[in-house]
Amino acid sequence: MPSAPEKVFRRLLDLMLKKNMDAVADLWAADGIAEFPFAVGDAPRRLAGREEVRDYLAGYPELLDMREAAALTVRPTEDTDTAVIEWTAEGRTVRTGERYRLDYVVVLTVREERITLYRDYWSPLATARAAGRLPELIASLERDAAS
């Protein structure tokens, strides 16, 4: 039987594939956190609360057309509310129509079937390239360096 984190994550993937970002955000607890430790440039490193997550996700379908979760491995932890999830997204870049494949590692904690912590380890460079936004990422890094 799948763990609570695995059930919630599989639901999240299903909703992402359906491009239902509001429903994805609704999976968060009202005070749930999303963290992106590898974020650079203009990308946020931390989102506090469901509504910040909702705002962040709103434009996702206009950047990446995720069509498949090609790989999914769930690794339970000693805390039954937490799992480490490795997964791969495949799809097409909306801007260019090119195919992409992105790998992620997520540490997910859920309580009462709501996400309380979503720590997402991803490559900002690979994601910007996949979204057709590499020039924007470089520009944001150059702005940061100049500050």
Legacy VTK file of the C-alpha trace (Angstrom):
# vtk DataFile Version 3.0
C-alpha trace
ASCII
DATASET POLYDATA
POINTS 147 float
0.000 0.000 0.000
1.448 3.414 -0.940
2.484 5.769 1.842
0.679 9.072 2.427
3.494 11.068 0.752
3.427 8.763 -2.271
-0.364 9.070 -2.628
-0.211 12.855 -2.458
2.696 13.025 -4.896
0.996 10.757 -7.425
-2.079 12.988 -7.187
0.155 16.041 -7.734
1.625 14.484 -10.887
-1.818 13.569 -12.193
-3.014 17.151 -11.711
0.127 18.572 -13.317
-0.399 16.378 -16.354
-3.961 17.743 -16.535
-2.530 21.316 -16.246
-4.743 21.955 -13.200
-2.372 24.176 -11.245
-5.057 25.441 -8.844
-5.749 21.873 -7.775
-1.997 21.248 -7.410
-1.762 24.264 -5.076
-4.771 22.966 -3.139
-2.654 19.942 -2.151
-0.613 22.253 0.102
-1.546 22.905 3.711
-2.532 26.543 4.210
0.861 27.156 5.807
2.770 24.578 3.744
6.213 25.434 2.418
7.875 24.896 -0.955
11.667 25.197 -1.003
14.017 25.224 -3.982
17.572 25.002 -2.582
19.204 25.186 -6.030
17.182 28.194 -7.252
19.193 31.034 -8.789
18.494 34.353 -10.444
14.875 35.459 -10.327
13.561 32.067 -9.192
12.261 31.988 -5.620
14.092 29.878 -3.053
11.104 29.594 -0.699
7.341 29.910 -0.949
5.401 30.263 2.289
1.808 29.116 2.200
-0.641 27.693 -0.299
-1.387 31.025 -1.981
2.291 31.750 -2.740
2.513 28.248 -4.224
-0.631 28.954 -6.274
0.843 32.208 -7.628
4.117 30.458 -8.472
2.396 27.625 -10.344
-0.052 29.793 -12.284
2.198 30.294 -15.316
3.728 26.814 -15.426
1.540 25.482 -18.285
2.604 28.443 -20.452
6.275 27.438 -20.057
6.359 23.656 -20.003
3.878 21.206 -21.470
4.575 18.223 -19.241
3.203 15.142 -20.928
4.618 12.288 -18.891
6.159 11.421 -15.559
8.604 9.014 -17.147
10.185 7.643 -13.978
9.137 7.628 -10.363
10.942 6.136 -7.384
9.633 6.675 -3.874
12.036 6.130 -0.990
10.400 5.969 2.434
12.135 7.506 5.436
11.985 6.714 9.150
9.296 9.413 9.396
6.193 7.911 7.767
5.016 11.420 6.818
8.149 12.034 4.738
9.495 10.411 1.570
12.269 11.129 -0.897
10.959 10.990 -4.441
13.024 10.827 -7.604
11.131 11.538 -10.783
11.524 12.575 -14.390
9.263 14.879 -16.353
9.037 14.705 -20.129
7.204 17.006 -22.451
7.539 19.930 -24.818
8.645 23.489 -24.344
5.706 25.783 -25.050
7.916 28.574 -26.446
9.865 26.401 -28.909
7.952 23.128 -29.200
11.168 21.216 -28.454
11.120 18.059 -26.368
12.552 18.151 -22.857
13.431 15.724 -20.085
14.035 17.006 -16.547
15.086 15.049 -13.470
14.036 15.995 -9.937
14.575 14.872 -6.368
11.864 15.944 -3.930
11.735 15.585 -0.168
8.025 15.574 0.608
6.334 15.794 3.999
2.561 15.499 4.326
0.169 15.666 7.232
-3.539 14.945 6.957
-3.102 14.481 3.178
-1.734 18.018 2.700
1.796 19.029 1.787
3.575 20.712 4.683
7.033 20.709 3.071
8.030 20.240 -0.563
11.808 20.571 -0.965
12.571 20.362 -4.687
16.138 19.750 -5.907
16.277 20.562 -9.635
18.697 22.082 -12.106
17.934 25.742 -12.814
20.075 25.584 -15.958
18.325 22.506 -17.372
14.908 23.920 -16.491
15.609 27.316 -18.080
16.856 25.565 -21.199
13.782 23.308 -21.299
11.445 26.287 -20.863
13.194 28.257 -23.610
14.219 30.843 -20.993
17.994 30.438 -20.881
18.643 34.080 -21.933
16.377 35.305 -19.117
18.213 33.139 -16.563
21.600 34.434 -17.722
20.340 38.031 -17.578
19.073 37.534 -14.023
22.419 36.055 -12.982
24.247 38.996 -14.524
21.968 41.413 -12.627
22.732 39.555 -9.391
26.479 39.718 -10.093
26.295 43.455 -10.788
24.444 44.166 -7.512
LINES 1 148
147 0 1 2 3 4 5 6 7 8 9 10 11 12 13 14 15 16 17 18 19 20 21 22 23 24 25 26 27 28 29 30 31 32 33 34 35 36 37 38 39 40 41 42 43 44 45 46 47 48 49 50 51 52 53 54 55 56 57 58 59 60 61 62 63 64 65 66 67 68 69 70 71 72 73 74 75 76 77 78 79 80 81 82 83 84 85 86 87 88 89 90 91 92 93 94 95 96 97 98 99 100 101 102 103 104 105 106 107 108 109 110 111 112 113 114 115 116 117 118 119 120 121 122 123 124 125 126 127 128 129 130 131 132 133 134 135 136 137 138 139 140 141 142 143 144 145 146
